[in-house]
């Protein structure tokens, strides 16, 4: 373990994580202003703090029991490590070129990072900050997901319109699944049987049967007043019971609320311009939507299924994450 990261971990242990847990903060990464907006719902969605980051922050994940926040910063080729208690960048983990999306390994000791320019996924040791393994993929890999047992890794390739199935232990691609045009992100249903993939340019979600490694259904979207070409789904989330999925429809400026059992769209909610990242509050009564072209965060009441306000953030918000 490097000295700076070791000092950070020791400090977190000594503080027992009391300040780091349960803040309820909403974190929004902003690609063009190189910062993260920290929003406090308990204070009428006031921005409690701006966290300066390395250049072009995008995907975010919590680690170490939510004491740390990892942020992929594409233009500086690093993962920033933020101390959630102090809301400051405490360390950096070098990556390959242009990191965008990533996942934590099952044991929390490694990051699987997609690198568009290198057409690969890198397995990086968090403690040692070294690339342990590089797994070749199709061109422009983006979305990364890992199974609950940590044995299988899934990676989208935007150019080949495929999902790569990777044996995590062997570090080898074992199957390729053809999906829609320009696949972006994943949603793994709680029962582990289905993997949903958002396809930005075909305006659909592909439903993959994980046992058979094939697409068994396709979900189409047509919010009122928008053409099919306007529908560019990317970010997805779901309720804890897995019964309801929410899909951000990009330039269609809506999110779709989908019944996962019937795969039917129950409702469309008008939000900001280019709905991108989505996250639910801990009580699942509120949906947060990062809008990449209107530079704001939509606050959606899930009971009425209406956006009740918009909170300005930085320029080109990418991802939203909630500290539960």
ROBABA-621269 format. One record per residue (C-alpha): y, z negated, x negated; residue in three letters. Coordinates in steps of 0.2 Angstrom, whole numbers, plus 2048, in hexadecimal, padded with zeros to 3 digits. Example, Ala and Ser with C-alpha at 12.3 -4.5 7.8 and 13.67 -1.06 7.14 Angstrom:
2
7EA7D97C2ala7FB7DC7BCser
This chain:
324
800800800unk8118047F9unk81D7F67F6unk82A7FB803unk81D7FC811unk8147EC80Bunk8257E380Cunk8287E981Dunk8177E4823unk8187D381Cunk8297D0824unk8227D5835unk8137CA833unk81F7BB82Funk8297BE83Eunk8197BF849unk8207CE851unk8297C485Eunk8387CF85Eunk82F7DF85Dunk8257DD86Cunk82A7E087Eunk83B7E687Bunk83A7F288Aunk8457FE87Funk844811882unk84581B872unk84B82D872unk84A838863unk858845861unk855854856unk866859852unk86F849850unk861842845unk86083184Eunk85782785Bunk86082186Aunk85980F86Funk85D80D882unk85B7FC88Aunk8567FD89Dunk85A7EB89Funk86C7EE89Bunk86F7FC8A7unk86880989Bunk87580588Eunk87280D87Dunk86E7FD873unk86E805862unk86D816859unk86081784Bunk86582483Eunk85582D838unk85083B82Cunk85484C832unk84D853842unk84484484Aunk83784A857unk82684285Cunk82582F85Cunk81782385Cunk81581085Bunk80A80884Funk8057F6848unk8057EE85Aunk8157F685Eunk81E7EE84Funk8217FF847unk82781084Eunk822820845unk82D82F847unk82A840841unk839848838unk83685A837unk84486082Bunk84185281Eunk82E85381Eunk82C841821unk82683482Eunk83482782Funk82D815832unk83880A83Dunk8377F883Eunk8387F5851unk83F7E384Funk84E7E8845unk84F7FA84Bunk85180183Aunk84880E82Funk83E803823unk83481181Aunk82F823819unk81E82B819unk81E83D810unk81584B81Aunk81385D818unk82086A81Eunk82886882Funk81E859837unk82185A84Aunk813851854unk80684584Eunk7F9838853unk7F382784Cunk7E1825847unk7D681A851unk7D780C845unk7EA80E843unk7E9811830unk7EC824830unk7F8831837unk7F284283Dunk80184D83Bunk80385F840unk80D86A834unk81287B83Bunk81788382Bunk80687F822unk7FB883831unk7F287282Funk7F0861835unk7F2853827unk7E9843827unk7F583781Funk7F1825819unk7FF81A820unk7FD80C813unk7FB817804unk80782580Aunk7FB833804unk7F384280Cunk7E183E80Dunk7DC84E815unk7E385F81Bunk7DA868829unk7DE87A82Cunk7E388083Dunk7EA88F846unk7FC894843unk80A888849unk7FF87984Eunk80986C858unk801860865unk7F485385Dunk7E9848867unk7DB83D863unk7CC83786Eunk7CB824873unk7BC822866unk7C682A858unk7B9836855unk7C184685Bunk7D184E857unk7DA85B862unk7E786785Bunk7F1875864unk7F588585Bunk80488D863unk80189E85Cunk7EE8A085Funk7EF898870unk7E188D86Cunk7DC87B86Bunk7D387685Bunk7C586985Dunk7C485F84Dunk7B6853847unk7C2845840unk7B483E835unk7B084F82Dunk7C285582Eunk7BB866834unk7BF871843unk7AF87284Eunk7B587C85Dunk7C4886863unk7C9887875unk7D489587Cunk7E188F887unk7F289688Eunk80089D884unk808892877unk7FF88187Aunk80A872876unk80586187Bunk7F6857881unk7F184A88Eunk7E184188Dunk7DB83A89Dunk7D582889Dunk7C382C8A2unk7C2837892unk7BB84689Bunk7CA85189Cunk7D7856890unk7E785F897unk7F186B88Dunk803871891unk80588488Eunk81888788Cunk81989A88Dunk80B89D89Bunk81388F8A5unk8038868A8unk7F88778A4unk7E687A89Eunk7D986D8A3unk7CB86C896unk7BA865899unk7B785B889unk7A585B88Aunk7A486E88Cunk7B3871881unk7B987E88Eunk7C888189Aunk7C187D8ACunk7D287E8B5unk7E48838B4unk7F387B8BCunk8028878C0unk8148818C4unk8218888CFunk83087D8D2unk83C8838DFunk84988F8DAunk8418938C9unk8378A28C3unk8268A18BBunk82E8A68AAunk83A8978ABunk82B88B8ACunk82888589Aunk81D87589Bunk81C86A88Bunk81D85788Cunk81084E897unk80C83C89Cunk8028338A9unk8008228B2unk7F48158ABunk7E78188B8unk7E782B8B4unk7EA8308C6unk7FB8388C4unk8018438B6unk8138488B3unk8178588AAunk82885D8A3unk82B86F8A8unk83887389Aunk84588089Funk84087F8B1unk84A86E8B1unk83D8658BBunk82E85A8B8unk81E85C8C2unk81484E8CAunk8028528CAunk7F384A8D3unk7E684B8C4unk7D784A8D0unk7DC8598DBunk7E78618CDunk7F48658DAunk8078638D8unk80D8558E3unk81F8578E0unk82D85E8D4unk83B8548CEunk84B85C8C9unk8518548B8unk85C85A8AAunk85C86A8A0unk84C86F897unk84186089Bunk83785C88Cunk83184A888unk82B83E896unk82682C896unk82381F8A4unk82A80D8A4unk81D7FF8A2unk81D7FC8B5unk81C80F8B8unk82A80E8C5unk8368188B9unk8338298B0unk83E82D8A1unk84184089Dunk84984688Dunk853856891unk855861882unk86386C887unk86E85F892unk86C852884unk868844890unk85A839897unk85683B8A9unk85182A8B2unk84582E8C0unk8408228CEunk82E8258D0unk82D81E8E2unk83B82A8E9unk8368378DCunk84883B8D8unk85383A8C9unk85F82C8CBunk86A82E8BCunk86C8368ABunk86F82D89Bunk87883788Dunk86F83687Cunk87084086Cunk86F85386Aunk85E85B86Eunk85484C874unk841850870unk836841874unk83783187Eunk82D82187Bunk82D810884unk82A7FF87Bunk81F7F6888unk
